[in-house]
Amino acid sequence: MSQIREEIKNIFCEEFELDASALTDEAHLFDDLELDSLDAADMLVLLEEKIGKKINGEDFMQVRQLKDVYETVEKIMEND
């Protein structure tokens, strides 16, 4: 697992008080992890702070599963 994926998992565990065992790649953010739209906005801000880059909110609207979060952040990091 890449370092950024581990850091994202830590955000979910610490900030949203989720159990690490629930954080599978296929976990649906809203259905499985029970996040809501405010949590999603908070997550976007936390991720931007962590990576030091702006994340396009429209791109992030397409995120549904944890693997989508990883892929979106990794794509932003690669375009650095």
Z-matrix of the N, CA and C atoms (Angstrom, degrees):
N
C 1 1.465
C 2 1.529 1 108.11
N 3 1.311 2 115.60 1 134.98
C 4 1.454 3 119.46 2 -178.75
C 5 1.529 4 110.70 3 -70.47
N 6 1.290 5 115.15 4 161.40
C 7 1.467 6 120.98 5 -179.32
C 8 1.529 7 110.34 6 -62.15
N 9 1.320 8 117.85 7 -40.24
C 10 1.460 9 119.88 8 -178.38
C 11 1.522 10 110.61 9 -65.71
N 12 1.321 11 117.85 10 -36.46
C 13 1.465 12 120.29 11 177.41
C 14 1.529 13 110.46 12 -64.41
N 15 1.300 14 116.27 13 -40.40
C 16 1.464 15 120.35 14 178.71
C 17 1.531 16 110.13 15 -64.76
N 18 1.317 17 116.81 16 -40.60
C 19 1.459 18 120.61 17 179.11
C 20 1.533 19 110.94 18 -66.21
N 21 1.315 20 117.37 19 -38.31
C 22 1.467 21 121.09 20 177.38
C 23 1.521 22 109.66 21 -64.81
N 24 1.314 23 117.02 22 -43.67
C 25 1.470 24 119.97 23 177.43
C 26 1.524 25 110.89 24 -59.59
N 27 1.331 26 116.41 25 -40.60
C 28 1.459 27 120.20 26 178.51
C 29 1.527 28 111.30 27 -61.76
N 30 1.315 29 117.02 28 -38.96
C 31 1.472 30 120.29 29 177.13
C 32 1.520 31 109.66 30 -60.47
N 33 1.325 32 116.65 31 -46.08
C 34 1.463 33 119.89 32 -179.34
C 35 1.528 34 111.48 33 -63.28
N 36 1.310 35 116.83 34 -40.62
C 37 1.469 36 120.40 35 -179.74
C 38 1.524 37 111.78 36 -68.49
N 39 1.323 38 115.84 37 -47.74
C 40 1.460 39 120.28 38 -173.72
C 41 1.526 40 112.95 39 -78.50
N 42 1.307 41 117.35 40 -46.97
C 43 1.462 42 120.52 41 -173.14
C 44 1.529 43 113.28 42 -82.99
N 45 1.327 44 116.55 43 -31.62
C 46 1.461 45 119.86 44 -177.04
C 47 1.521 46 112.47 45 -111.74
N 48 1.345 47 115.04 46 5.74
C 49 1.461 48 122.60 47 175.78
C 50 1.534 49 112.62 48 52.72
N 51 1.321 50 114.86 49 45.74
C 52 1.459 51 120.65 50 178.87
C 53 1.520 52 109.84 51 -98.85
N 54 1.307 53 115.73 52 148.34
C 55 1.457 54 122.30 53 177.64
C 56 1.530 55 108.57 54 -76.15
N 57 1.315 56 116.36 55 133.16
C 58 1.460 57 121.07 56 -178.08
C 59 1.526 58 112.42 57 -57.44
N 60 1.320 59 117.46 58 -31.41
C 61 1.465 60 119.88 59 -178.82
C 62 1.531 61 111.99 60 -68.02
N 63 1.322 62 117.52 61 -19.57
C 64 1.467 63 121.11 62 178.71
C 65 1.528 64 112.05 63 -83.13
N 66 1.320 65 116.72 64 -11.31
C 67 1.460 66 120.94 65 -173.35
C 68 1.517 67 112.40 66 -89.96
N 69 1.315 68 116.07 67 64.76
C 70 1.460 69 121.19 68 175.19
C 71 1.520 70 108.69 69 -86.34
N 72 1.313 71 116.75 70 160.78
C 73 1.465 72 120.49 71 179.11
C 74 1.524 73 111.69 72 -57.61
N 75 1.324 74 116.82 73 -35.37
C 76 1.457 75 121.69 74 -175.89
C 77 1.526 76 113.33 75 -85.69
N 78 1.327 77 118.61 76 -4.15
C 79 1.467 78 121.47 77 -178.57
C 80 1.524 79 109.70 78 -59.78
N 81 1.329 80 115.49 79 125.66
C 82 1.461 81 121.60 80 177.25
C 83 1.528 82 107.84 81 -80.78
N 84 1.317 83 116.13 82 128.71
C 85 1.460 84 120.54 83 -173.61
C 86 1.520 85 112.80 84 -59.95
N 87 1.313 86 117.00 85 -39.23
C 88 1.454 87 119.86 86 -174.76
C 89 1.527 88 112.58 87 -93.53
N 90 1.320 89 117.14 88 -42.29
C 91 1.463 90 119.82 89 -177.53
C 92 1.529 91 112.75 90 -78.87
N 93 1.330 92 116.48 91 -48.42
C 94 1.467 93 120.35 92 -175.70
C 95 1.528 94 113.09 93 -84.49
N 96 1.327 95 116.25 94 -42.71
C 97 1.462 96 120.18 95 -175.68
C 98 1.530 97 112.26 96 -94.66
N 99 1.310 98 115.76 97 -5.05
C 100 1.466 99 123.72 98 175.09
C 101 1.528 100 113.59 99 57.72
N 102 1.331 101 115.95 100 36.94
C 103 1.457 102 119.91 101 173.46
C 104 1.525 103 108.26 102 -81.88
N 105 1.330 104 116.41 103 154.67
C 106 1.458 105 120.17 104 175.98
C 107 1.529 106 108.85 105 -118.05
N 108 1.323 107 116.77 106 -175.32
C 109 1.460 108 120.00 107 -175.55
C 110 1.532 109 112.19 108 -64.40
N 111 1.314 110 117.88 109 -33.70
C 112 1.465 111 119.88 110 176.40
C 113 1.518 112 111.32 111 -67.66
N 114 1.339 113 115.97 112 -39.12
C 115 1.468 114 119.87 113 175.62
C 116 1.527 115 110.25 114 -61.99
N 117 1.326 116 116.39 115 -40.34
C 118 1.467 117 120.60 116 179.94
C 119 1.527 118 110.56 117 -62.42
N 120 1.332 119 117.01 118 -41.88
C 121 1.466 120 120.87 119 177.69
C 122 1.532 121 110.30 120 -64.42
N 123 1.316 122 116.88 121 -43.10
C 124 1.469 123 121.00 122 177.38
C 125 1.526 124 110.48 123 -62.04
N 126 1.329 125 116.15 124 -41.80
C 127 1.456 126 120.90 125 -179.57
C 128 1.529 127 110.02 126 -61.49
N 129 1.322 128 117.22 127 -41.94
C 130 1.458 129 121.45 128 179.59
C 131 1.530 130 110.23 129 -60.04
N 132 1.315 131 117.44 130 -46.22
C 133 1.468 132 121.88 131 179.45
C 134 1.527 133 110.72 132 -63.32
N 135 1.319 134 117.24 133 -44.62
C 136 1.465 135 121.25 134 -179.65
C 137 1.529 136 111.37 135 -63.20
N 138 1.321 137 116.25 136 -40.66
C 139 1.466 138 119.93 137 178.65
C 140 1.521 139 110.88 138 -66.54
N 141 1.319 140 117.10 139 -41.53
C 142 1.469 141 119.86 140 178.17
C 143 1.520 142 110.65 141 -61.55
N 144 1.330 143 116.90 142 -41.21
C 145 1.461 144 120.46 143 177.94
C 146 1.522 145 110.75 144 -64.17
N 147 1.318 146 116.75 145 -41.18
C 148 1.463 147 121.63 146 -177.15
C 149 1.524 148 111.44 147 -65.43
N 150 1.342 149 117.17 148 -43.69
C 151 1.461 150 119.56 149 -175.13
C 152 1.524 151 112.66 150 -94.03
N 153 1.333 152 116.93 151 -11.12
C 154 1.453 153 120.05 152 178.36
C 155 1.513 154 113.55 153 70.81
N 156 1.311 155 116.46 154 26.20
C 157 1.465 156 121.37 155 -179.28
C 158 1.516 157 109.60 156 -138.39
N 159 1.318 158 115.70 157 155.03
C 160 1.457 159 121.87 158 177.34
C 161 1.527 160 108.42 159 -81.38
N 162 1.328 161 116.11 160 136.11
C 163 1.458 162 122.32 161 176.55
C 164 1.517 163 107.23 162 -107.77
N 165 1.310 164 116.11 163 127.39
C 166 1.463 165 121.60 164 178.82
C 167 1.527 166 108.90 165 -63.74
N 168 1.320 167 116.35 166 117.48
C 169 1.464 168 121.29 167 -178.94
C 170 1.509 169 113.23 168 -58.24
N 171 1.336 170 117.13 169 -35.32
C 172 1.464 171 120.20 170 179.31
C 173 1.524 172 111.05 171 -66.14
N 174 1.321 173 117.29 172 -40.68
C 175 1.463 174 120.92 173 176.32
C 176 1.527 175 110.14 174 -62.61
N 177 1.313 176 115.08 175 -39.68
C 178 1.458 177 119.77 176 -176.24
C 179 1.526 178 111.86 177 -71.70
N 180 1.332 179 117.40 178 -21.40
C 181 1.469 180 121.35 179 178.40
C 182 1.534 181 110.96 180 -64.02
N 183 1.328 182 116.94 181 -21.86
C 184 1.460 183 121.65 182 -179.01
C 185 1.528 184 112.58 183 -82.46
N 186 1.310 185 117.02 184 -9.85
C 187 1.459 186 122.59 185 -177.06
C 188 1.527 187 109.53 186 -72.04
N 189 1.328 188 116.04 187 126.89
C 190 1.458 189 121.16 188 179.04
C 191 1.530 190 112.26 189 -126.24
N 192 1.329 191 116.06 190 -36.23
C 193 1.457 192 120.94 191 -178.00
C 194 1.522 193 109.35 192 -115.34
N 195 1.318 194 115.58 193 162.01
C 196 1.457 195 120.17 194 -179.98
C 197 1.525 196 111.02 195 -58.21
N 198 1.326 197 117.33 196 -37.54
C 199 1.468 198 119.54 197 179.35
C 200 1.527 199 111.12 198 -62.60
N 201 1.338 200 117.56 199 -30.15
C 202 1.463 201 121.15 200 176.54
C 203 1.525 202 110.95 201 -66.25
N 204 1.331 203 116.10 202 -37.23
C 205 1.471 204 120.26 203 176.83
C 206 1.523 205 108.84 204 -62.68
N 207 1.332 206 116.66 205 -49.18
C 208 1.466 207 120.83 206 179.23
C 209 1.532 208 110.74 207 -55.63
N 210 1.334 209 115.93 208 -49.90
C 211 1.464 210 120.59 209 -175.63
C 212 1.524 211 111.58 210 -63.67
N 213 1.319 212 117.14 211 -40.52
C 214 1.462 213 121.18 212 179.79
C 215 1.530 214 110.67 213 -63.70
N 216 1.316 215 116.78 214 -47.24
C 217 1.459 216 120.69 215 -179.04
C 218 1.524 217 110.51 216 -67.45
N 219 1.327 218 117.91 217 -42.63
C 220 1.463 219 120.71 218 179.85
C 221 1.523 220 110.81 219 -62.59
N 222 1.329 221 116.94 220 -38.52
C 223 1.469 222 121.22 221 178.79
C 224 1.536 223 109.88 222 -63.08
N 225 1.316 224 117.17 223 -42.79
C 226 1.458 225 121.34 224 178.56
C 227 1.525 226 110.31 225 -63.71
N 228 1.318 227 116.70 226 -41.69
C 229 1.469 228 121.01 227 -179.33
C 230 1.533 229 110.93 228 -66.86
N 231 1.329 230 117.47 229 -36.22
C 232 1.463 231 120.99 230 179.50
C 233 1.524 232 111.85 231 -68.29
N 234 1.329 233 117.24 232 -30.54
C 235 1.460 234 121.14 233 -178.11
C 236 1.518 235 112.94 234 -82.58
N 237 1.302 236 116.05 235 12.31
C 238 1.462 237 121.21 236 -179.08
C 239 1.507 238 111.22 237 -74.30
